[in-house]
Amino acid sequence: MQVAKLWAVLALVGCVDPADDPDKDGESNGSEDTDTDSGTGSDCSVHLTDVNPADGAVGVYYRDPLVLSFDGDGTAADIRVTDSAGADVATTEAWQDGNVQVWVYAELAGASAYDLAVTIEGCDYATGFSTSDIGTPLTIAPGDLEGRSFAFALNEANISTPSIIEGFDDDYFTQPLLFMVTQADNATVTLLGAPGEGTSGSYTQVADEPTWDFPAADFTELPYFVTYSDYIELSYRGTPIPIYGFSFEGVFSSDGTAIEAGTVGGLVDTREMYAFLGLPENPEAICDYASGFGVYCEECPDGYEYCLTVVGEDITAPYQADLTLVAVE
């Protein structure tokens, strides 16, 4: 699951097809054509044809589903995931595309090895893979995260939705998003967000700009979290960028020195963004540009069709030891 550029103009959840982009941290995690049977039943009528992650893949993001494809209805398949000790891992299956593809959501852990075994109509398949370090348990108490601030450099993000935004100049995507943990325990985590300025290692909060309050989010899957805000507003070179239904998810590193695999998303109002295309005032400029690639604007909350759903992924936000955010109304 990975992203880059428009999101930053937009200052930035949503979702990405995990079969298209299943690796959060960019390491090897390709798919594998599996058109031969191992073991018995080579005359079975339905075969497993593709597995993602591929056999031997490393650096797999622990929250990504395993994506299996068949050349027919695969719902009769027995799918089993086991850990390095041979113990079964709990899984949930979500069948797609007329039951020829299934997304298997397994309760994996970071920095671990797993085996996948599939049997259908007597045909047996087996692959193995290992996850990246992202998602390893915290080595600090959740409460030790309180007061820590993290900075997202948006121009280092990837844009998955809509991908045509990748073409925007990185010069527009330089404003960082700052987040501070205000409360954390084994049940919930609460964040305060703010627009930032500066460069890596020297970020500051933009003075007098309103901060963003996020309600307490579920932290029972720590170190993973996801939180939401109904509305935030960013500014790029004096251009306001309203974002509705802003979502933010990520995974705290085990020592609390970064938020990894960060994803941000929301409904972005593009009507003031004509300057990014070097055009005179035209609220439809971005929508017209996107429509040329088959991407169409949708209704903003005020009923005008100037908004785009944007998702930015694969963001790492390092801990800023000398930064403390201050709430601004």
C-alpha positions in Angstrom: 0.0 0.0 0.0 2.1 3.1 -1.0 1.9 7.1 -2.5 3.4 10.9 -3.9 2.7 14.4 -4.8 -0.8 15.9 -5.2 -1.4 14.8 -1.7 1.0 17.3 -0.5 -0.6 20.1 -2.5 -3.6 18.9 -0.8 -1.6 18.5 2.2 -2.4 15.4 2.8 -6.9 6.7 4.1 -9.1 5.8 1.8 -8.3 2.7 0.4 -6.0 1.2 -2.3 -6.4 -2.1 -4.1 -4.0 -4.2 -2.0 -3.3 -6.4 -5.0 -1.9 -3.4 -6.9 0.3 -2.0 -4.2 0.6 -4.3 -1.2 3.9 -3.3 0.2 3.9 -0.4 2.7 7.7 -0.1 3.2 8.9 -0.6 -0.4 10.8 -3.9 0.0 10.3 -7.0 -2.1 6.7 -8.1 -2.1 5.8 -8.9 -5.7 3.2 -11.4 -6.9 4.0 -14.9 -8.1 2.5 -16.9 -10.9 1.6 -20.2 -9.4 0.2 -22.2 -12.3 1.7 -25.6 -11.3 0.5 -27.9 -8.6 2.7 -29.3 -6.0 1.8 -32.7 -4.5 -1.4 -34.4 -5.6 -4.4 -33.7 -7.8 -2.8 -32.2 -10.9 -6.1 -32.8 -12.8 -8.1 -30.6 -10.5 -10.4 -28.2 -12.4 -9.6 -25.0 -10.4 -6.0 -23.9 -9.8 -4.3 -21.2 -7.7 -2.7 -19.0 -10.4 -1.2 -16.1 -8.5 0.0 -15.3 -5.0 0.9 -11.9 -3.5 3.3 -11.7 -1.7 5.4 -14.0 -3.8 7.2 -17.0 -2.3 10.3 -15.8 -0.5 9.1 -12.1 -0.3 10.7 -10.0 2.4 9.6 -6.7 3.9 5.9 -7.4 3.6 3.8 -4.8 5.5 2.1 -6.8 8.3 -1.3 -5.2 7.8 -1.6 -5.8 4.0 -3.8 -8.7 2.9 -2.5 -11.7 1.1 -4.0 -11.7 -2.4 -4.8 -15.1 -4.0 -6.1 -15.5 -7.6 -7.7 -18.6 -9.1 -8.7 -19.6 -12.6 -12.2 -20.4 -11.4 -14.4 -20.3 -8.4 -11.9 -20.6 -5.5 -14.3 -20.6 -2.6 -13.7 -24.3 -1.9 -10.1 -23.6 -1.1 -8.7 -24.4 2.3 -6.3 -21.5 3.1 -4.0 -21.7 6.1 -1.4 -19.3 7.4 1.1 -20.5 10.0 3.9 -18.8 11.9 7.5 -19.9 12.3 6.4 -22.3 15.1 3.8 -23.9 13.0 0.9 -22.3 14.8 -2.2 -21.3 12.9 -2.7 -17.5 12.4 -6.2 -16.2 12.5 -7.5 -15.1 9.1 -10.5 -13.5 7.5 -11.3 -14.0 3.8 -12.9 -11.4 1.5 -13.8 -12.8 -1.9 -13.7 -10.6 -5.0 -14.3 -10.6 -8.7 -16.8 -13.5 -8.9 -14.9 -15.6 -6.4 -11.8 -15.9 -8.5 -9.8 -13.7 -6.1 -9.6 -13.5 -2.3 -8.0 -11.0 0.0 -6.9 -12.9 3.1 -6.5 -10.7 6.2 -4.2 -12.4 8.6 -3.2 -11.3 12.1 0.4 -11.0 11.3 3.2 -9.3 13.4 6.2 -7.3 12.3 9.6 -8.9 11.7 8.2 -12.4 11.5 8.2 -15.3 9.0 5.0 -17.1 7.8 4.0 -19.9 5.6 0.9 -20.0 3.4 -0.7 -23.3 2.4 -3.6 -23.6 0.0 -5.5 -26.8 -1.0 -8.3 -26.9 -3.6 -9.8 -30.0 -5.1 -6.8 -32.0 -3.9 -4.2 -29.6 -5.4 -1.7 -28.3 -2.9 0.3 -25.0 -3.0 2.8 -23.6 -0.5 4.7 -20.4 -0.2 6.5 -18.4 2.5 7.3 -14.8 3.2 8.5 -12.5 6.0 7.2 -9.1 7.3 9.2 -5.9 7.7 10.0 -4.4 11.1 7.0 -2.2 11.0 4.5 -3.4 13.5 6.8 -4.8 16.1 5.6 -4.3 19.7 6.3 -1.1 21.5 9.4 -1.3 23.7 8.2 1.8 25.7 4.9 2.3 27.6 2.2 3.9 25.5 2.1 6.8 28.0 5.7 7.6 27.0 4.5 8.7 23.6 2.6 11.6 25.3 4.2 15.0 24.4 6.1 13.6 21.4 5.7 15.5 18.1 6.2 14.0 14.6 6.6 15.7 11.2 5.3 14.5 7.9 7.2 15.8 4.9 4.4 15.6 2.3 6.7 15.9 -0.7 8.2 12.6 0.3 4.8 10.9 0.2 3.3 8.8 -2.6 -0.1 9.5 -4.1 -2.3 6.5 -4.8 -5.6 8.2 -5.4 -5.7 9.8 -7.9 -2.4 8.8 -9.4 -2.5 11.5 -12.0 -1.7 14.0 -9.3 1.9 12.7 -9.3 2.6 15.1 -12.1 2.4 18.2 -10.0 5.7 20.0 -9.2 7.2 19.1 -5.8 7.8 22.7 -5.1 4.1 23.0 -4.2 4.2 20.2 -1.7 6.8 21.4 0.8 4.6 22.2 3.9 4.9 19.5 6.6 2.0 18.3 8.7 2.8 18.2 12.4 1.2 15.8 14.9 1.7 15.6 18.7 0.4 12.8 21.0 -1.5 14.4 23.8 -2.8 11.2 25.4 -1.9 7.5 25.0 -2.6 4.2 26.8 -3.4 0.7 25.9 -7.0 1.6 24.8 -6.8 5.0 23.1 -4.5 7.6 21.6 -5.3 11.3 21.0 -3.4 13.6 18.6 -3.2 17.3 18.0 -2.3 18.4 14.5 -0.9 21.7 13.1 0.5 23.1 9.8 4.3 23.3 10.0 7.2 25.0 8.3 10.9 24.5 8.0 13.0 21.6 6.8 14.0 18.2 8.1 15.4 18.5 11.7 14.2 22.0 12.1 10.4 22.1 11.9 8.2 24.7 13.7 4.5 25.2 14.1 3.1 27.9 11.9 2.2 30.8 14.2 -1.4 31.8 14.6 -2.7 29.1 12.2 -5.6 27.0 13.8 -4.6 23.6 15.0 -6.6 20.4 14.4 -8.2 18.4 17.2 -8.5 14.7 16.7 -10.9 12.7 19.0 -9.5 9.8 21.0 -8.8 6.9 18.6 -8.7 3.2 19.2 -5.2 2.1 20.2 -6.0 -1.5 21.1 -4.1 -2.6 18.0 -1.0 -0.7 19.1 1.3 0.3 17.7 -1.2 0.9 14.9 -3.8 3.7 15.0 -6.3 5.5 12.7 -7.9 8.8 13.5 -10.2 11.4 11.8 -11.1 15.0 11.7 -14.2 16.4 10.0 -12.2 19.4 8.5 -8.8 20.8 8.3 -7.4 23.6 6.2 -4.0 24.0 4.8 -2.4 26.8 2.9 0.2 26.7 0.0 1.7 30.0 -1.1 -1.4 31.8 0.2 -3.8 29.3 -1.5 -6.3 27.8 1.0 -6.7 24.0 0.7 -9.8 22.8 2.6 -9.9 19.1 3.3 -13.1 17.4 4.5 -13.2 14.0 6.3 -9.4 14.0 6.9 -8.1 10.6 8.0 -4.7 9.7 9.3 -3.3 6.3 10.1 0.1 4.9 10.9 2.2 2.6 13.0 4.5 3.9 15.8 8.0 2.4 15.6 8.8 0.1 18.5 10.9 2.8 20.3 8.5 5.6 19.5 11.0 7.6 17.4 8.8 7.6 14.3 5.3 7.1 12.8 5.8 4.6 9.9 3.6 3.5 7.0 1.6 6.7 7.4 -1.5 7.3 5.2 -3.5 10.5 5.0 -6.6 11.1 3.0 -9.7 13.2 2.5 -12.0 15.1 0.2 -9.9 18.0 -1.1 -11.6 21.2 -2.4 -9.6 22.1 -5.5 -11.3 25.3 -6.6 -8.5 27.6 -5.5 -5.7 25.5 -6.9 -5.7 26.8 -10.5 -2.3 28.5 -9.7 -0.7 25.1 -9.4 -1.3 24.7 -13.2 0.0 28.2 -13.9 -3.5 29.3 -15.0 -5.5 32.5 -14.2 -8.4 32.2 -11.8 -10.6 29.3 -12.7 -12.2 27.1 -10.0 -12.7 24.3 -12.6 -9.0 24.1 -13.6 -7.9 21.1 -11.5 -11.2 19.2 -12.3 -10.7 19.9 -16.0 -7.1 18.7 -15.8 -8.1 15.5 -14.0 -11.0 14.7 -16.3 -8.5 14.4 -19.2 -7.2 11.3 -17.4 -10.6 9.9 -16.6 -10.7 11.2 -13.0 -13.7 13.3 -12.2 -14.4 15.7 -9.4 -17.2 15.0 -7.0 -19.5 17.1 -4.8 -18.0 19.2 -2.0 -20.1 19.6 1.1 -21.5 22.8 -0.3 -22.9 20.9 -3.3 -20.4 22.2 -5.9 -18.4 19.6 -7.8 -14.9 20.8 -7.2 -13.6 18.1 -4.8 -11.3 15.2 -5.3 -10.8 12.3 -3.0 -7.0 12.2 -2.4 -5.0 9.5 -0.6 -1.3 9.9 0.2 0.7 6.9 1.6 4.0 5.5 2.6 4.9 8.4 4.8 7.4 8.2 7.6 7.2 10.9 10.3 10.3 11.2 12.5 10.1 12.3 16.1 11.0 16.0 16.7 12.6 16.0 20.1 12.6 19.8 20.4 9.1 20.5 19.1 6.0 20.9 21.2 2.7 21.9 19.6 0.4 24.5 21.1 -3.3 24.4 20.5 -4.6 27.4 18.6 -8.3 28.2 18.1 
